[in-house]
């Protein structure tokens, strides 16, 4: 089944998993450093200019934001991590919320990790991937802002990251992505469709 991501709409924001709606249906989460272009990627993917707010000041997404594609099928924008100018205590809070969401949210089917193609696999990126692999969660890594590199350098960086993630084990796919040039958008939609079709999005009524 192919989903229409253009009809995706905002549902709610929550500071942690205790404030999220019921743990049912299917969710795919988007995570990345605060300047990785996560909001731009979500806007490009859904063909909407301001579904996820892009901010001139990275690190503003301090809540878990939920967007619904269709009934029981959701995209989740996780708090950006690793931004230097955020107070230490707040960073710890986010990290706890992120870790908890990844490890305890049963309806989570996949994780999209976004990294600037020029600065991939920083410590916190690797931590996110390790968390996901630990709980058998498939990962799609998007190397964002790929338009910033010439095609030869882009290809080399893509291959280098694909090589590097083999060490994590787990189900990890790596693709180049550009919100500006719309590169990689189809591959993301294909992956999301695959994850969203992994199991019924609406639990069947057992009495039927």
N, C-alpha and C positions, 0 to 999 in steps of 0.2 A: 504494500500500500504506500502511495506517495502522498505526503502531507503538503498542505498549502501553508507555507511559513509566512506568507504575506498577511494572513489574518491573525497572526499572533498578537495577543493583547496582555497588558499588565494586569496582574491579579493582586499581589500584595508584597509588602516588604516585612522582613522579620529580623530581629537582632540575633536570634539563635534558633535551633531546631524546635525548641519548646513552643515557639510562637508560629510555627509553620502550620498550614492546613494538614488534614489527615494524610498519613503515610500510605497512600494508595495511588493507583495509576502508574505512570512511568515518568521519570524525570531524567534529563541529561543536564549536567552542570558545566558551566564555563568558568574557568579560573585562570588567573594570570597576574603577573606583576602589574602594579598600578599604571605603568606607562606602556603596557603591551598592546594597547588598542582593542581591548575587550568590548567596550561599548560600541565602537565603530564596527567591529565584526558582527555583533548582534544586530545592529541596524542594517548592515549590508545583507546579512543572511535573510532578514525578514522584509527587506525592501522598504524599510520605514526610516524616516530621517531622525526621529527622536524617540524610538521605542525605549532604548537604553540611553540615558543622558550621557553625553560626552562632556567632559569637564576640562577646562584649561588647567585645572589643578588636579593632577593625578592623586588618587587615594581618597576620593570623595565617596566612592561606593563602600559604605561601611555596614551595609545591611545585606542580607540574603534577599535578592529580588526574584520573584516568581512571575513567569509569563506563560500564558496558556496558548497552545497551538490549536488544540481541539480538546473536547472533553476528556480529562484524565491524562492528557499528554502535555508535559510542561518543560520549558527551558528555564534554567536557574542561573542567575548571574551572581556568582559568589563574590564576597568582598575582595577587592584588589589587595595584593600583599607586597611587602618589601619596599614601601615608599619611605624614604629617609626622614622626611619632615613630620612624620606622624609620631606622637608621643609613645614611648616604650610600652606603657600600660595598655594603650589602645591596640598596639600591635599584638600583644599577648592575647588580648580579648578576641581579636579577629582570628588569630591562629587557632585558638580553642574552638571557636564557632566553626571554622573550616574543617578542622580535624573531626569534630563531632558529627558534622553533617556527612562527611565522606564515610565515616566508619559506622554510623548508626542509621542512616536513612535507607530503609529497605527498598523503596521504589526507585532508587538511583540505578540507572542502567549503563551509564557511560560518562566519561569525564573528558571535556575538551580543555586542553591546557594551551594557552596562548603565550608566545614568547616573541620578542623582537628578533627577527632573523639575524640581526647584527650582534645580538648579545644573548644567545640561547643557553639553556641549562645552567642557570645560576643556582645557588644552594637551595633557595626556596622552591624553585621549579622542580628540582630533583626530589625534594621532600614530598611535593604533591604527587609526583609520579610513584614514589615509593609507597605512599599511603594507598594509592589506588591499586597498585600491584598486590599489596598485602591483603586487600579485601576482594581480590579477583575482579576488579573493575576494569573494563577495556578503556584505553586512552587514545584520543586523537590529539596529536600535537600540531598546532598551527604555527608556522613560522611567519609572523605577521610583518607587514611593511616590506614585503618582498620586492616591491617596486623601487625600493631605495638601493638595490644592488643590481649591477649589470647581470645579464643572464648567466654568464660563466661563473661568476662569484655566487650567484643564487643557487645554481646547481651544485656547486662544490659544498656550500654550507648545508644544503638539504641532505646530501650524501653523508656529510660528516656527522650530522645529528642522527640520521638513521643508523649509522654505525655505532654511535655512542650509546643509544638507548637499548641496544641488544643486551647490554650488561644488566639491565633491570629485569630481564625476563618479562613475562606478562604479554598481554595483547596490546601492542603499541603501534600506531600508524603515524607517520610524519608527513605533513604536506606543507607546501609554501602557500601563503595567503596574502592577498592585498585587497583591502577595502576600497582603495582608490581605483584599482584596475579590475576589480571583481575576480581576481585570480583565486582559484580554489573553492569558490562558493558552491559549485555543483558537487564537488567532492564532499564538502561538509554536509550538504543536504542529503546526499546518498547515505552517508554514515549515520546521520540522525534517523533517517527512514529505517535503516537496518536495525538500529537500537530500539526504536519505538515499536517495531514489529516483532521484537523478540518474544514478547508475551502479550496476551490480550490487554489492551489499555483499560478496558472496563471489566472488572471481575464478573464472570458469569454467575448468574443467580443459581445457587446450588439446588433450589427447589424445582428447576425446570426439568 
